């Protein structure tokens, strides 16, 4: 089955080096998207994009830490210069550190929000600025049912995913 409207469009996928992000990047590639794969794991990104390119798909790796606003802004600028306008953004990058509240360290709490929430914000904001002027584009944020359903040992993860879910819902200003 082929989705209409994806072929030839630039799709930025965060967290593309493994797991859900890699699966999303591969699925978009199968539909003919130009894949901009983003992650902190450079070796895995290079492997993924080399594999996609060997199958005839245009893809490029962008080693970026989505928790750093300046890195995200530079990455988005570079993608648009090298591949063209970003028309699809899929926010997949995420952190999950299991542990009870009593043992949750400040670093664990901050890591969840830095990637799962701030990363979604920084990337979406940068891309939306460009999409808005073009009056087109699509943004998908991969969240979790933990954003609505309490999960034992996952308080920081659930809180960060709830924040990114609501943020993404607020991107549609027509509601």
C-alpha distance (Angstrom), angle and dihedral (degrees) to the residues before:
residue distance angle dihedral
X1 . . .
X2 3.78 . .
X3 3.78 123.0 .
X4 3.75 113.9 -137.1
X5 3.74 120.8 -126.0
X6 3.81 99.1 26.1
X7 3.80 102.0 87.0
X8 3.79 110.9 107.7
X9 3.80 95.2 4.0
X10 3.78 119.9 127.7
X11 3.80 110.8 -115.7
X12 3.80 120.2 -168.5
X13 3.81 112.7 -156.1
X14 3.81 119.1 -173.2
X15 3.79 118.7 -155.4
X16 3.80 88.7 26.9
X17 3.82 97.9 147.1
X18 3.81 95.3 84.2
X19 3.77 148.3 -6.1
X20 3.79 119.8 7.6
X21 3.81 92.8 -3.6
X22 3.79 92.2 55.4
X23 3.81 90.9 46.3
X24 3.82 90.8 51.0
X25 3.81 91.9 48.2
X26 3.80 90.8 50.5
X27 3.82 92.6 46.6
X28 3.80 92.1 50.9
X29 3.81 89.7 47.1
X30 3.82 90.5 53.1
X31 3.81 87.4 54.9
X32 3.80 90.7 53.3
X33 3.81 101.0 -102.0
X34 3.79 121.2 149.8
X35 3.81 100.4 -117.7
X36 3.80 123.2 -141.6
X37 3.80 102.0 -171.1
X38 3.80 116.3 -159.4
X39 3.79 129.8 -171.5
X40 3.80 141.5 122.7
X41 3.82 90.2 -113.2
X42 3.79 101.5 86.1
X43 3.82 99.5 178.7
X44 3.80 92.0 52.8
X45 3.82 91.1 46.9
X46 3.79 91.6 51.9
X47 3.81 90.2 49.5
X48 3.81 91.4 49.9
X49 3.78 96.3 46.8
X50 3.81 92.7 44.3
X51 3.81 88.5 52.9
X52 3.81 91.9 48.5
X53 3.80 92.8 46.5
X54 3.82 91.3 49.2
X55 3.80 87.9 58.7
X56 3.80 91.3 53.9
X57 3.80 99.1 -96.6
X58 3.78 122.3 130.7
X59 3.81 106.8 -123.4
X60 3.79 137.6 153.4
X61 3.80 134.6 -169.0
X62 3.80 121.9 -128.0
X63 3.79 114.9 -172.8
X64 3.79 102.9 -150.6
X65 3.78 138.3 151.9
X66 3.82 103.2 -136.9
X67 3.80 90.1 -158.6
X68 3.82 88.7 70.1
X69 3.80 113.1 77.2
X70 3.82 94.1 -159.6
X71 3.82 92.6 51.3
X72 3.80 90.9 49.2
X73 3.79 93.0 49.4
X74 3.81 91.4 48.9
X75 3.81 91.3 47.7
X76 3.80 94.1 50.6
X77 3.80 91.0 47.8
X78 3.80 90.7 49.5
X79 3.82 93.7 48.0
X80 3.79 91.9 51.4
X81 3.81 91.0 48.6
X82 3.82 94.6 46.4
X83 3.81 104.3 33.2
X84 3.79 106.4 16.6
X85 3.78 135.0 -109.0
X86 3.79 115.9 -15.0
X87 3.78 106.8 -120.3
X88 3.81 99.1 167.8
X89 3.80 127.6 41.8
X90 3.78 121.7 -174.5
X91 3.81 113.4 -173.8
X92 3.80 105.0 -155.0
X93 3.82 105.2 140.5
X94 3.77 109.0 117.4
X95 3.78 147.2 160.6
X96 3.81 127.0 -144.7
X97 3.79 120.5 -176.6
X98 3.78 113.7 173.2
X99 3.79 120.2 -143.9
X100 3.77 144.9 113.6
X101 3.79 120.9 -88.8
X102 3.79 91.2 -111.0
X103 3.81 91.0 59.8
X104 3.81 97.2 37.1
X105 3.79 109.4 122.7
X106 3.78 123.5 -147.8
X107 3.82 88.1 -115.2
X108 3.82 91.2 56.3
X109 3.80 92.9 50.1
X110 3.80 91.6 47.2
X111 3.82 93.3 46.5
X112 3.81 91.3 55.7
X113 3.78 93.5 49.8
X114 3.81 95.1 39.1
X115 3.81 92.7 58.3
X116 3.82 106.5 20.3
X117 3.80 96.9 42.8
X118 3.80 111.6 13.8
X119 3.80 91.0 40.8
X120 3.81 90.9 54.3
X121 3.79 90.0 47.2
X122 3.81 96.6 47.1
X123 3.80 94.3 45.7
X124 3.80 95.7 42.4
X125 3.80 92.8 46.4
X126 3.78 92.8 51.2
X127 3.79 93.5 47.1
X128 3.83 95.1 41.3
X129 3.80 90.8 55.8
X130 3.78 88.0 61.5
X131 3.81 98.1 36.7
X132 3.81 91.8 51.8
X133 3.79 93.0 58.6
X134 3.81 89.1 50.3
X135 3.82 93.2 44.3
X136 3.79 91.8 -134.3
X137 3.75 143.1 83.2
X138 3.78 144.2 94.5
X139 3.80 131.1 -119.3
X140 3.79 124.9 -165.3
X141 3.79 123.6 -177.3
X142 3.79 117.3 -162.2
X143 3.77 105.2 -140.9
X144 3.78 132.7 160.3
X145 3.76 139.2 -112.1
X146 3.81 82.6 -115.8
X147 3.80 85.0 78.1
X148 3.83 87.5 72.8
X149 3.79 105.6 19.3
X150 3.81 121.0 59.8
X151 3.81 113.5 -117.2
X152 3.79 124.6 -161.3
X153 3.80 112.6 -119.4
X154 3.82 91.8 10.3
X155 3.82 105.9 85.5
X156 3.81 97.7 128.7
X157 3.80 92.7 43.7
X158 3.81 92.8 48.2
X159 3.80 92.7 47.4
X160 3.81 93.0 48.5
X161 3.81 93.0 47.2
X162 3.81 91.5 48.1
X163 3.80 89.1 53.5
X164 3.82 93.8 48.9
X165 3.81 91.7 45.4
X166 3.80 93.0 53.9
X167 3.80 92.0 42.7
X168 3.80 90.7 54.4
X169 3.82 91.4 48.2
X170 3.80 88.5 53.6
X171 3.82 91.3 56.6
X172 3.80 88.9 80.4
X173 3.78 98.5 77.1
X174 3.80 91.9 -178.3
X175 3.81 91.8 76.3
